[in-house]
Amino acid sequence: MIDITEVSRSFGGRLVLDGVSFGVEDGRMTGFVGGNGAGKTTTMRIILGVLAPDRGSVRLDGSPLTAADRARFGYMPEERGLYPKMKVLEQLVYLGRLHGMSATAAKASASGLVERLGLAERANDTLESLSLGNQQRAQIAAALVHEPIALVLDEPFSGLDPIAVEVVLGVLRDYAAQGAPVLFSSHQLDIVERLCDDVVVIGGGRILASGSREQLRAEHSGSAYEIELGGASGDAGWVREQPGVEVTHLDGGFARFEASEEAAQAVLAQAVRSAQDPASGAIVRRFGPVTPTLAEIFKEVVA
């Protein structure tokens, strides 16, 4: 597990990280989200030792991170940093060797990655001859080739088409399943919501929200509920007349409303009673609290 504790950092007298604390657990995917200039890249560079914090600490499994630990991390910067005139497979093998792998192990790992990431047909092409999306795949392979114990990826899905996104998702899930802690930043909140076990939201250099997807949704679910009715008498207009209920959207048998839990349960009870009446012909198709999306939670906490 990677623990970031009370990390602060200033540049030229400007505080860019202010007491940042969160954890990246083993075997879990943690999405790191925030607007431009929120502090994501600075935090990642401190984790990797590229920058030093003014105060605070980064620990791995309870111990301070060492240079040897960081050498076993997989890091992908937002800015592409591979050699443009070098062939893809040759470059990956070279990077594996720099990390101490044998020639045989490095070639096996590199070959497996180019196959899994859909680059096998371009393995002997120079990086600069690839499309931007394929260059991004090669950059991801470079972060993985030495079989890292942890992954820190800055915008790994940038420039990828939907098919490539699914390929990369599969590779990252496999690494997490092997027990590696995985931290990645992304502006693509739909991908973060679909992929991540945990989410950390940063803004203005401070952590605004963190926790599992389910925890954050529960904390920000508010008092909104939805009910959907069907059948011959499946009109939900009567919900407006219920005590303590404020309907915010009504469309035939569908209603979204604000209410206390007690008032919401009273709406459900009334709907069930109607459904049990053979003369009504009503059916309760769906009822429950409104679960906010990550995008909605993000807008709420950064506002």
FILUM-456534 format. One line per 8 residues: their letters; for each residue x, y, z of N, C-alpha, C. Coordinates in Angstrom, 3 decimals. Layout:
N
a> X Y Z X Y Z X Y Z; ...;
***
This chain:
303
miditevs> 0.844 -1.193 0.000 0.000 0.000 0.000 0.880 1.243 0.000; 0.478 2.229 -0.806 1.178 3.514 -0.839 0.385 4.503 0.011; 1.052 5.114 0.979 0.415 6.102 1.850 1.040 7.473 1.615; 0.214 8.432 1.257 0.639 9.821 1.122 0.066 10.561 2.324; 0.934 11.169 3.140 0.493 11.752 4.402 0.941 13.203 4.531; -0.039 14.105 4.598 0.189 15.530 4.869 1.283 16.120 3.975; 1.228 15.811 2.696 2.237 16.299 1.754 1.886 17.714 1.300; 2.851 18.612 1.423 2.701 19.992 0.946 3.896 20.347 0.071;
rsfggrlv> 3.636 21.234 -0.884 4.703 21.659 -1.785 4.366 23.042 -2.336; 5.377 23.912 -2.357 5.226 25.255 -2.909 6.218 25.449 -4.043; 5.846 26.303 -4.977 6.736 26.723 -6.054 6.742 28.241 -6.079; 7.920 28.828 -5.871 8.017 30.276 -5.920 7.091 30.985 -4.956; 6.907 30.420 -3.785 6.036 31.035 -2.787 4.567 30.717 -2.970; 4.218 29.965 -4.030 2.810 29.602 -4.262 2.580 28.177 -3.793; 1.634 28.010 -2.872 1.329 26.688 -2.328 0.500 25.907 -3.334; 1.041 24.791 -3.851 0.327 24.010 -4.854 -0.224 22.703 -4.284;
ldgvsfgv> 0.361 22.219 -3.182 -0.185 21.078 -2.452 -0.261 21.467 -0.979; -1.424 21.237 -0.379 -1.665 21.693 0.989 -2.172 20.541 1.853; -1.232 19.821 2.469 -1.603 18.743 3.378 -2.333 17.597 2.711; -1.836 17.156 1.552 -2.484 16.085 0.784 -2.257 14.738 1.467; -3.342 14.019 1.739 -3.267 12.696 2.364 -4.278 11.759 1.710; -3.819 10.583 1.289 -4.691 9.508 0.823 -3.863 8.245 0.665; -4.525 7.126 0.467 -3.836 5.860 0.299 -4.213 5.172 -0.994; -3.286 4.390 -1.525 -3.529 3.562 -2.707 -3.327 2.119 -2.266;
edgrmtgf> -4.403 1.376 -2.168 -4.333 0.037 -1.580 -3.878 -1.015 -2.588; -3.240 -2.043 -2.069 -2.795 -3.158 -2.900 -3.978 -3.808 -3.603; -3.777 -4.109 -4.880 -4.798 -4.821 -5.631 -6.017 -3.998 -5.985; -5.937 -2.675 -5.810 -7.087 -1.820 -6.104 -6.675 -0.701 -7.049; -7.628 -0.309 -7.896 -7.418 0.780 -8.840 -7.947 2.062 -8.209; -7.080 3.056 -8.101 -7.462 4.337 -7.507 -7.393 5.420 -8.568; -8.532 6.058 -8.829 -8.590 7.157 -9.778 -8.316 8.474 -9.079; -7.471 9.291 -9.677 -7.048 10.571 -9.110 -7.555 11.655 -10.043;
vggngagk> -8.583 12.384 -9.631 -9.242 13.317 -10.540 -9.225 14.734 -9.978; -9.215 15.683 -10.886 -9.211 17.094 -10.518 -9.032 17.925 -11.767; -9.347 19.197 -11.674 -9.203 20.084 -12.827 -7.745 20.379 -13.136; -7.511 21.123 -14.214 -6.157 21.532 -14.570 -5.567 22.373 -13.439; -4.332 22.065 -13.055 -3.677 22.815 -11.998 -4.116 22.440 -10.599; -4.863 21.320 -10.468 -5.368 20.926 -9.147 -4.282 20.356 -8.253; -3.219 19.813 -8.849 -2.127 19.234 -8.064 -1.878 17.766 -8.329; -2.542 17.187 -9.323 -2.403 15.753 -9.585 -0.976 15.388 -9.990;
tttmriil> -0.453 16.076 -11.004 0.868 15.730 -11.515 1.948 15.985 -10.472; 1.841 17.069 -9.732 2.818 17.352 -8.680 2.816 16.243 -7.640; 1.626 15.790 -7.239 1.534 14.696 -6.269 2.198 13.438 -6.808; 1.919 13.098 -8.066 2.501 11.898 -8.656 4.027 12.000 -8.737; 4.521 13.181 -9.060 5.976 13.350 -9.154 6.633 13.221 -7.781; 5.951 13.620 -6.744 6.479 13.448 -5.390 6.485 11.966 -5.011; 5.424 11.250 -5.368 5.398 9.809 -5.104 6.581 9.126 -5.776; 6.882 9.552 -6.997 7.968 8.919 -7.758 9.345 9.448 -7.396;
gvlapdrg> 9.418 10.476 -6.541 10.708 11.017 -6.168 11.279 12.009 -7.162; 10.517 12.379 -8.176 10.965 13.391 -9.136 11.026 14.754 -8.450; 10.085 14.992 -7.531 10.073 16.187 -6.696 10.107 15.758 -5.238; 10.630 16.623 -4.390 10.616 16.377 -2.948 9.532 17.247 -2.309; 8.812 16.720 -1.332 7.813 17.543 -0.654 8.481 18.531 0.297; 7.824 19.670 0.524 8.311 20.590 1.550 8.079 19.992 2.934; 6.972 19.291 3.074 6.713 18.530 4.295 5.780 17.379 3.949; 5.669 16.445 4.901 4.857 15.266 4.661 5.710 14.090 4.221;
svrldgsp> 5.054 12.958 3.987 5.803 11.744 3.664 5.027 10.849 2.712; 5.774 9.991 2.013 5.204 8.937 1.168 5.815 7.623 1.642; 4.955 6.648 1.957 5.429 5.376 2.506 4.862 4.218 1.692; 5.627 3.146 1.657 5.219 1.913 0.994 5.153 0.817 2.050; 3.956 0.282 2.242 3.752 -0.767 3.248 4.307 -0.353 4.615; 4.113 0.913 4.960 4.493 1.407 6.275 5.900 1.931 6.400; 6.732 1.759 5.379 8.127 2.211 5.429 8.359 3.328 4.423; 9.266 4.259 4.723 9.564 5.335 3.768 10.003 4.776 2.420;
ltaadrar> 9.534 5.386 1.362 9.920 4.946 0.021 11.400 5.203 -0.211; 12.089 4.215 -0.735 13.506 4.355 -1.068 13.669 4.447 -2.581; 14.873 4.802 -3.007 15.167 4.843 -4.440 14.996 3.466 -5.063; 15.364 2.423 -4.316 15.208 1.058 -4.822 13.736 0.710 -5.009; 12.876 1.155 -4.079 11.438 0.927 -4.224 10.916 1.606 -5.480; 11.294 2.862 -5.630 10.786 3.655 -6.756 11.254 3.094 -8.089; 12.435 2.479 -8.115 12.926 1.873 -9.352 12.043 0.717 -9.788; 11.288 0.163 -8.857 10.406 -0.967 -9.172 8.971 -0.501 -9.447;
fgympeer> 8.745 0.802 -9.430 7.442 1.354 -9.787 7.352 1.480 -11.312; 6.139 1.424 -11.814 5.899 1.754 -13.212 5.298 3.145 -13.280; 5.921 4.031 -14.047 5.473 5.424 -14.122 5.254 5.809 -15.565; 4.118 6.418 -15.807 3.843 6.963 -17.134 3.527 8.441 -16.992; 4.413 9.320 -17.469 4.144 10.758 -17.402 3.122 11.173 -18.444; 2.490 12.318 -18.209 1.513 12.810 -19.190 2.207 13.164 -20.503; 3.427 13.705 -20.408 4.179 14.043 -21.610 4.926 12.797 -22.083; 4.788 12.458 -23.352 5.454 11.266 -23.869 6.965 11.446 -23.795;
glypkmkv> 7.669 10.401 -23.302 9.100 10.536 -23.094 9.939 9.445 -23.723; 9.399 8.718 -24.696 10.175 7.657 -25.341 11.000 8.221 -26.498; 11.887 7.366 -27.024 12.774 7.792 -28.102 12.048 7.671 -29.446; 11.796 8.784 -30.132 10.961 8.745 -31.337 11.534 7.936 -32.494; 12.854 7.861 -32.607 13.462 7.178 -33.760 13.850 5.734 -33.461; 13.498 5.251 -32.278 13.834 3.890 -31.891 12.644 2.975 -32.137; 12.874 1.745 -32.557 11.788 0.804 -32.805 11.088 0.442 -31.496; 9.790 0.169 -31.594 8.972 -0.032 -30.397 9.484 -1.189 -29.543;
leqlvylg> 9.598 -2.387 -30.124 10.008 -3.555 -29.348 11.432 -3.387 -28.826; 12.324 -2.899 -29.668 13.709 -2.682 -29.269 13.781 -1.736 -28.064; 12.949 -0.702 -28.099 12.939 0.288 -27.026 12.425 -0.304 -25.712; 11.391 -1.125 -25.802 10.842 -1.747 -24.603 11.841 -2.713 -23.979; 12.508 -3.482 -24.800 13.533 -4.399 -24.293 14.649 -3.605 -23.610; 15.054 -2.520 -24.240 16.099 -1.658 -23.678 15.688 -1.125 -22.300; 14.442 -0.679 -22.174 13.963 -0.154 -20.891 13.896 -1.249 -19.834; 13.478 -2.451 -20.250 13.475 -3.560 -19.321 14.869 -3.874 -18.808;
rlhgmsat> 15.847 -3.826 -19.704 17.237 -4.088 -19.312 17.746 -3.016 -18.347; 17.337 -1.757 -18.572 17.744 -0.680 -17.662 17.231 -0.932 -16.248; 16.104 -1.615 -16.150 15.527 -1.942 -14.844 16.122 -3.216 -14.251; 17.136 -3.782 -14.904 17.829 -4.932 -14.336 17.344 -6.277 -14.817; 16.448 -6.311 -15.798 15.973 -7.575 -16.316 17.027 -8.208 -17.226; 17.021 -9.520 -17.294 17.897 -10.198 -18.256 17.362 -9.941 -19.659; 18.208 -10.148 -20.661 17.787 -9.928 -22.045 16.600 -10.816 -22.395; 16.639 -12.064 -21.929 15.548 -13.001 -22.228 14.244 -12.554 -21.579;
aakasasg> 14.317 -12.165 -20.290 13.117 -11.739 -19.580 12.557 -10.449 -20.156; 13.439 -9.516 -20.493 12.991 -8.242 -21.045 12.297 -8.442 -22.385; 12.872 -9.313 -23.234 12.248 -9.550 -24.538 10.914 -10.260 -24.395; 10.825 -11.196 -23.455 9.569 -11.914 -23.241 8.485 -10.964 -22.740; 8.830 -10.105 -21.791 7.865 -9.158 -21.250 7.430 -8.158 -22.319; 8.403 -7.617 -23.064 8.095 -6.637 -24.106 7.219 -7.249 -25.199; 7.542 -8.459 -25.612 6.766 -9.121 -26.668 5.340 -9.390 -26.208; 5.189 -9.803 -24.960 3.854 -10.046 -24.432 3.023 -8.783 -24.377;
lverlgla> 3.647 -7.677 -24.008 2.914 -6.419 -23.891 2.494 -5.865 -25.256; 3.392 -5.914 -26.233 3.007 -5.389 -27.542 1.876 -6.225 -28.135; 1.866 -7.520 -27.817 0.774 -8.373 -28.279 -0.533 -7.982 -27.591; -0.511 -7.860 -26.283 -1.720 -7.554 -25.526 -2.255 -6.163 -25.831; -1.351 -5.222 -26.107 -1.767 -3.846 -26.353 -2.028 -3.564 -27.828; -2.032 -4.602 -28.648 -2.379 -4.427 -30.059 -1.310 -3.761 -30.897; -0.043 -3.929 -30.506 1.053 -3.297 -31.234 1.950 -4.304 -31.941; 1.545 -5.563 -31.976 2.418 -6.602 -32.520 2.821 -6.305 -33.970;
erandtle> 1.888 -5.797 -34.767 2.186 -5.528 -36.177 3.090 -4.314 -36.355; 3.208 -3.497 -35.299 4.042 -2.294 -35.390 5.279 -2.390 -34.506; 5.563 -3.584 -34.000 6.648 -3.755 -33.040 8.000 -3.323 -33.588; 8.214 -3.468 -34.899 9.504 -3.122 -35.492 9.467 -1.794 -36.229; 8.437 -1.000 -35.954 8.353 0.355 -36.506 8.882 1.347 -35.473; 9.390 2.474 -35.966 9.857 3.510 -35.045 8.659 4.161 -34.354; 8.893 4.669 -33.180 7.811 5.292 -32.412 7.200 6.467 -33.172; 8.034 7.281 -33.829 7.526 8.475 -34.488 6.632 8.154 -35.689;
slslgnqq> 6.713 6.913 -36.179 5.879 6.538 -37.322 4.478 6.087 -36.897; 4.257 5.949 -35.595 2.968 5.485 -35.093 1.989 6.643 -34.948; 0.703 6.302 -34.946 -0.320 7.294 -34.627 -0.167 7.698 -33.168; -0.791 8.803 -32.784 -0.703 9.258 -31.400 -1.284 8.228 -30.434; -2.368 7.566 -30.860 -2.962 6.548 -30.008 -2.029 5.371 -29.793; -1.353 4.929 -30.851 -0.407 3.820 -30.709 0.836 4.237 -29.930; 1.236 5.494 -30.058 2.336 5.976 -29.231 1.964 5.920 -27.750; 0.698 6.205 -27.468 0.233 6.129 -26.082 0.271 4.679 -25.577;
raqiaaal> -0.128 3.742 -26.431 -0.047 2.326 -26.045 1.399 1.926 -25.752; 2.326 2.408 -26.579 3.736 2.100 -26.363 4.222 2.696 -25.046; 3.731 3.895 -24.725 4.114 4.533 -23.468 3.623 3.721 -22.271; 2.422 3.169 -22.380 1.885 2.319 -21.320 2.719 1.050 -21.190; 3.091 0.461 -22.329 3.940 -0.735 -22.301 5.265 -0.439 -21.610; 5.811 0.756 -21.835 7.085 1.130 -21.215 6.972 1.189 -19.693; 5.796 1.578 -19.196 5.589 1.636 -17.745 5.434 0.254 -17.137; 5.080 -0.730 -17.966 4.767 -2.071 -17.461 5.852 -3.103 -17.734;
vhepialv> 6.787 -2.803 -18.612 7.677 -3.834 -19.144 8.533 -4.489 -18.068; 8.887 -3.766 -17.012 9.773 -4.325 -15.985 8.992 -4.994 -14.856; 7.709 -5.273 -15.091 6.857 -5.973 -14.126 6.875 -5.266 -12.772; 6.363 -4.032 -12.742 6.474 -3.193 -11.548 5.622 -3.688 -10.384; 6.017 -3.244 -9.179 5.275 -3.602 -7.970 4.137 -2.614 -7.710; 4.136 -1.473 -8.416 3.078 -0.468 -8.285 3.066 0.349 -9.565; 1.907 0.906 -9.890 1.764 1.705 -11.098 1.267 3.104 -10.746; 1.910 4.108 -11.342 1.491 5.499 -11.211 1.420 6.053 -12.624;
ldepfsgl> 0.214 6.315 -13.101 -0.002 6.659 -14.508 -0.720 8.003 -14.610; -0.129 8.923 -15.353 -0.694 10.262 -15.523 -1.393 10.341 -16.875; -2.708 10.386 -16.854 -3.549 10.459 -18.057 -3.244 9.323 -19.046; -3.349 8.061 -18.624 -3.003 6.949 -19.518 -3.956 6.766 -20.689; -5.168 7.321 -20.618 -6.145 7.092 -21.676 -6.213 8.237 -22.685; -5.362 9.231 -22.517 -5.366 10.374 -23.419 -5.025 9.935 -24.843; -5.874 10.307 -25.777 -5.622 10.013 -27.189 -6.022 8.630 -27.642; -6.602 7.821 -26.758 -6.994 6.461 -27.129 -8.433 6.426 -27.621;
dpiavevv> -8.674 5.635 -28.672 -10.042 5.449 -29.132 -10.739 4.444 -28.215; -12.073 4.318 -28.308 -12.796 3.441 -27.377 -12.297 1.998 -27.346; -11.894 1.455 -28.506 -11.395 0.081 -28.524 -10.072 -0.014 -27.774; -9.189 0.954 -27.993 -7.904 0.963 -27.305 -8.086 1.140 -25.802; -9.072 1.943 -25.413 -9.356 2.128 -23.983 -9.687 0.787 -23.342; -10.527 -0.005 -23.999 -10.914 -1.304 -23.444 -9.706 -2.240 -23.325; -8.813 -2.189 -24.307 -7.608 -3.027 -24.269 -6.744 -2.648 -23.066; -6.526 -1.342 -22.897 -5.691 -0.866 -21.794 -6.345 -1.171 -20.452;
lgvlrdya> -7.657 -1.007 -20.376 -8.372 -1.330 -19.139 -8.125 -2.773 -18.725; -8.184 -3.672 -19.689 -7.961 -5.082 -19.385 -6.576 -5.337 -18.833; -5.567 -4.697 -19.402 -4.187 -4.877 -18.936 -4.027 -4.334 -17.517; -4.585 -3.159 -17.252 -4.452 -2.556 -15.926 -5.199 -3.365 -14.866; -6.362 -3.875 -15.227 -7.103 -4.722 -14.276 -6.285 -5.952 -13.893; -5.596 -6.527 -14.870 -4.782 -7.713 -14.596 -3.660 -7.390 -13.614; -3.022 -6.222 -13.778 -1.957 -5.856 -12.861 -2.491 -5.644 -11.458; -3.642 -4.995 -11.349 -4.243 -4.806 -10.024 -4.615 -6.152 -9.419;
aqgapvlf> -5.121 -7.068 -10.241 -5.530 -8.383 -9.741 -4.351 -9.174 -9.185; -3.149 -8.855 -9.631 -1.951 -9.525 -9.117 -1.494 -8.934 -7.786; -2.199 -7.894 -7.310 -1.891 -7.315 -6.007 -1.191 -5.985 -6.034; -0.942 -5.427 -7.209 -0.232 -4.156 -7.295 -1.181 -2.990 -7.002; -0.741 -1.990 -6.230 -1.527 -0.763 -6.109 -1.398 0.041 -7.404; -2.519 0.537 -7.919 -2.526 1.266 -9.190 -3.178 2.622 -8.969; -2.447 3.687 -9.269 -2.962 5.054 -9.188 -2.881 5.677 -10.568; -3.991 6.215 -11.050 -3.914 6.923 -12.319 -4.825 8.142 -12.307;
sshqldiv> -4.383 9.174 -12.997 -5.189 10.380 -13.147 -5.881 10.344 -14.497; -7.022 10.996 -14.566 -7.747 11.069 -15.837 -8.800 12.157 -15.750; -9.002 12.843 -16.886 -10.116 13.777 -17.004 -11.374 13.069 -17.503; -11.241 11.809 -17.897 -12.367 11.052 -18.437 -13.087 10.348 -17.286; -14.023 11.070 -16.679 -14.658 10.598 -15.452 -15.466 9.321 -15.670; -15.983 9.121 -16.875 -16.742 7.901 -17.129 -15.832 6.673 -17.040; -14.583 6.802 -17.493 -13.637 5.693 -17.402 -13.256 5.449 -15.949; -12.997 6.525 -15.208 -12.642 6.393 -13.793 -13.767 5.684 -13.039;
erlcddvv> -15.008 6.095 -13.313 -16.144 5.504 -12.612 -16.291 4.023 -12.931; -16.008 3.662 -14.167 -16.168 2.271 -14.590 -15.025 1.385 -14.115; -13.830 1.942 -14.023 -12.639 1.140 -13.772 -12.240 1.084 -12.299; -12.406 2.177 -11.589 -11.747 2.317 -10.291 -12.534 1.704 -9.140; -11.772 1.170 -8.196 -12.337 0.746 -6.924 -12.477 1.941 -5.989; -11.477 2.827 -6.032 -11.434 3.990 -5.150 -11.208 5.254 -5.976; -11.655 6.385 -5.442 -11.540 7.662 -6.144 -11.038 8.717 -5.168; -10.094 9.534 -5.637 -9.589 10.671 -4.870 -9.806 11.917 -5.717;
vigggril> -10.481 12.915 -5.156 -10.742 14.169 -5.860 -9.890 15.264 -5.230; -9.093 15.949 -6.049 -8.232 17.022 -5.566 -8.608 18.323 -6.254; -8.531 19.419 -5.530 -8.814 20.729 -6.087 -8.089 21.791 -5.284; -7.415 22.705 -5.972 -6.675 23.739 -5.277 -5.598 23.206 -4.360; -5.059 22.037 -4.707 -3.985 21.456 -3.921 -4.425 20.771 -2.649; -5.741 20.570 -2.479 -6.259 19.906 -1.287 -7.176 18.752 -1.681; -7.217 17.711 -0.859 -8.108 16.587 -1.122 -9.524 17.001 -0.730; -10.434 16.932 -1.698 -11.816 17.347 -1.485 -12.727 16.162 -1.164;
asgsreql> -12.366 14.994 -1.640 -13.159 13.785 -1.365 -12.298 12.568 -1.666; -12.505 11.495 -0.917 -11.803 10.251 -1.206 -12.566 9.100 -0.577; -12.441 7.939 -1.195 -13.110 6.749 -0.697 -13.447 5.819 -1.838; -14.093 4.721 -1.533 -14.527 3.797 -2.579 -15.658 4.430 -3.374; -15.897 3.914 -4.571 -17.010 4.433 -5.383 -18.309 4.374 -4.604; -18.557 3.234 -3.951 -19.818 3.057 -3.233 -19.919 4.026 -2.062; -18.814 4.234 -1.359 -18.816 5.148 -0.226 -19.117 6.568 -0.675; -18.468 7.022 -1.752 -18.693 8.383 -2.233 -20.120 8.559 -2.727;
raehsgsa> -20.649 7.559 -3.405 -22.024 7.660 -3.874 -22.998 7.749 -2.708; -22.737 6.961 -1.665 -23.619 6.991 -0.496 -23.536 8.333 0.213; -22.318 8.884 0.317 -22.139 10.150 1.016 -22.779 11.316 0.281; -22.879 11.206 -1.045 -23.378 12.325 -1.839 -24.732 12.028 -2.491; -25.398 10.991 -2.013 -26.671 10.617 -2.633 -27.793 11.587 -2.306; -27.698 12.310 -1.190 -28.716 13.298 -0.854 -30.051 12.663 -0.529; -31.132 13.344 -0.895 -32.474 12.887 -0.533 -33.363 12.694 -1.759; -32.740 12.398 -2.889 -33.517 12.214 -4.126 -33.849 10.734 -4.319;
yeielgga> -35.074 10.480 -4.776 -35.550 9.120 -5.040 -36.232 9.090 -6.394; -36.326 7.878 -6.940 -37.049 7.674 -8.196 -38.010 6.506 -8.043; -39.148 6.623 -8.711 -40.092 5.515 -8.772 -40.608 5.412 -10.197; -40.738 4.188 -10.667 -41.277 3.946 -12.012 -42.413 2.946 -11.901; -43.570 3.358 -12.394 -44.773 2.532 -12.344 -45.170 2.115 -13.746; -45.799 0.964 -13.842 -46.296 0.484 -15.127 -47.692 -0.064 -14.979; -48.170 -0.656 -16.047 -49.516 -1.214 -16.018 -50.553 -0.224 -16.521; -51.796 -0.659 -16.504 -52.885 0.153 -17.053 -53.063 1.461 -16.305;
sgdagwvr> -52.775 1.455 -14.985 -52.960 2.665 -14.180 -51.624 3.137 -13.620; -50.601 3.062 -14.429 -49.261 3.376 -13.941 -48.888 4.830 -14.041; -49.808 5.738 -13.729 -49.502 7.164 -13.732 -48.982 7.547 -12.347; -47.832 8.252 -12.288 -47.224 8.607 -11.008 -47.606 10.005 -10.533; -48.609 10.599 -11.149 -49.001 11.959 -10.760 -49.386 12.085 -9.299; -49.898 11.016 -8.705 -50.333 11.055 -7.308 -49.184 11.281 -6.327; -47.959 11.043 -6.772 -46.811 11.230 -5.880 -46.722 12.688 -5.427; -47.179 13.624 -6.277 -47.119 15.044 -5.920 -47.967 15.368 -4.699;
eqpgvevt> -48.963 14.536 -4.426 -49.876 14.809 -3.319 -49.410 14.208 -2.001; -48.307 13.472 -2.022 -47.843 12.812 -0.809 -47.176 13.802 0.149; -47.441 13.697 1.453 -46.839 14.614 2.431 -45.316 14.505 2.451; -44.661 15.654 2.518 -43.209 15.686 2.643 -42.459 15.356 1.371; -43.150 15.384 0.231 -42.531 15.018 -1.049 -42.527 16.220 -1.987; -41.387 16.455 -2.633 -41.279 17.503 -3.660 -40.844 16.845 -4.964; -41.756 16.745 -5.906 -41.459 16.122 -7.195 -40.635 17.077 -8.048; -39.508 16.602 -8.561 -38.642 17.426 -9.409 -38.748 17.050 -10.876;
hldggfar> -39.260 15.853 -11.148 -39.459 15.442 -12.546 -40.573 14.410 -12.584; -41.497 14.614 -13.524 -42.634 13.697 -13.656 -42.891 13.441 -15.129; -42.954 12.160 -15.482 -43.213 11.790 -16.873 -43.980 10.485 -16.883; -45.312 10.575 -16.964 -46.137 9.381 -16.987 -45.986 8.578 -15.718; -45.443 7.375 -15.840 -45.274 6.514 -14.684 -43.964 6.715 -13.952; -43.167 7.691 -14.386 -41.876 7.942 -13.750 -41.913 9.236 -12.945; -41.371 9.188 -11.724 -41.265 10.392 -10.906 -39.932 10.396 -10.171; -39.275 11.548 -10.182 -38.105 11.774 -9.327 -38.514 12.823 -8.303;
feaseeaa> -38.178 12.562 -7.048 -38.640 13.476 -6.009 -37.644 13.565 -4.861; -37.746 14.664 -4.123 -36.954 14.877 -2.923 -37.837 14.562 -1.721; -37.287 13.810 -0.777 -38.066 13.439 0.401 -37.148 12.864 1.466; -37.608 12.881 2.718 -36.901 12.156 3.764 -37.059 10.668 3.503; -36.240 9.866 4.162 -36.356 8.418 3.972 -37.741 7.923 4.394; -38.266 8.490 5.467 -39.590 8.079 5.945 -40.661 8.408 4.917; -40.613 9.624 4.351 -41.614 10.013 3.358 -41.467 9.182 2.086; -40.219 8.869 1.704 -39.998 8.049 0.513 -40.562 6.654 0.704;
qavlaqav> -40.387 6.094 1.884 -40.935 4.770 2.154 -42.461 4.788 2.133; -43.040 5.919 2.530 -44.496 6.045 2.469 -44.984 6.043 1.023; -44.202 6.661 0.126 -44.545 6.641 -1.303 -44.496 5.206 -1.817; -43.454 4.480 -1.452 -43.332 3.090 -1.886 -44.493 2.252 -1.349; -44.838 2.461 -0.088 -45.935 1.688 0.506 -47.248 1.945 -0.225; -47.483 3.196 -0.584 -48.703 3.525 -1.317 -48.697 2.865 -2.699; -47.538 2.870 -3.359 -47.439 2.248 -4.677 -47.677 0.752 -4.594; -47.144 0.110 -3.548 -47.333 -1.329 -3.381 -48.798 -1.652 -3.108;
rsaqdpas> -49.446 -0.831 -2.283 -50.873 -1.061 -2.012 -51.680 -0.978 -3.306; -51.372 -0.002 -4.141 -52.088 0.129 -5.419 -51.832 -1.073 -6.315; -50.600 -1.563 -6.310 -50.260 -2.711 -7.151 -50.955 -3.976 -6.681; -51.248 -4.039 -5.379 -51.910 -5.225 -4.839 -53.417 -5.212 -5.065; -53.919 -4.088 -5.514 -55.353 -3.969 -5.803 -55.599 -4.442 -7.240; -56.265 -5.552 -7.434 -56.483 -6.075 -8.794 -57.178 -5.079 -9.708; -57.959 -4.194 -9.139 -58.706 -3.240 -9.964 -57.819 -2.134 -10.520; -56.679 -1.867 -9.878 -55.850 -0.730 -10.309 -55.027 -1.051 -11.553;
gaivrrfg> -54.537 -2.274 -11.665 -53.692 -2.648 -12.805 -52.310 -2.024 -12.766; -51.905 -1.462 -11.622 -50.608 -0.805 -11.516 -49.508 -1.827 -11.188; -48.284 -1.504 -11.597 -47.111 -2.340 -11.331 -45.985 -1.428 -10.855; -45.284 -1.828 -9.782 -44.101 -1.094 -9.344 -42.886 -1.698 -10.050; -42.388 -0.997 -11.029 -41.248 -1.512 -11.793 -39.907 -1.207 -11.131; -39.804 -0.051 -10.505 -38.515 0.344 -9.924 -38.730 1.397 -8.861; -37.937 1.295 -7.778 -37.958 2.317 -6.740 -36.597 2.311 -6.051; -36.080 3.480 -5.737 -34.824 3.540 -4.999 -34.249 4.935 -4.955;
pvtptlae> -33.215 5.123 -4.137 -32.548 6.427 -4.085 -31.787 6.685 -5.378; -31.644 7.946 -5.714 -30.882 8.330 -6.906 -29.396 8.266 -6.567; -28.664 7.463 -7.319 -27.222 7.321 -7.102 -26.486 8.300 -7.999; -25.730 9.236 -7.431 -25.050 10.226 -8.271 -23.903 9.601 -9.059; -23.649 10.124 -10.233 -22.488 9.704 -11.008 -21.243 10.388 -10.446; -20.073 9.886 -10.843 -18.834 10.521 -10.417 -18.762 11.959 -10.919; -19.264 12.205 -12.128 -19.258 13.574 -12.654 -20.091 14.499 -11.775; -21.231 14.018 -11.299 -22.076 14.826 -10.428 -21.399 15.060 -9.071;
ifkevva> -20.757 14.026 -8.534 -20.033 14.185 -7.271 -18.878 15.172 -7.443; -18.175 15.058 -8.558 -17.041 15.959 -8.838 -17.502 17.415 -8.873; -18.597 17.665 -9.582 -19.109 19.038 -9.662 -19.513 19.562 -8.294; -20.077 18.685 -7.481 -20.514 19.088 -6.148 -19.336 19.471 -5.254; -18.284 18.650 -5.245 -17.195 18.897 -4.285 -16.252 19.998 -4.731; -16.150 20.268 -6.037 -15.238 21.320 -6.499 -15.918 22.681 -6.604; -17.255 22.699 -6.454 -17.976 23.966 -6.587 -17.561 24.958 -5.495;
***
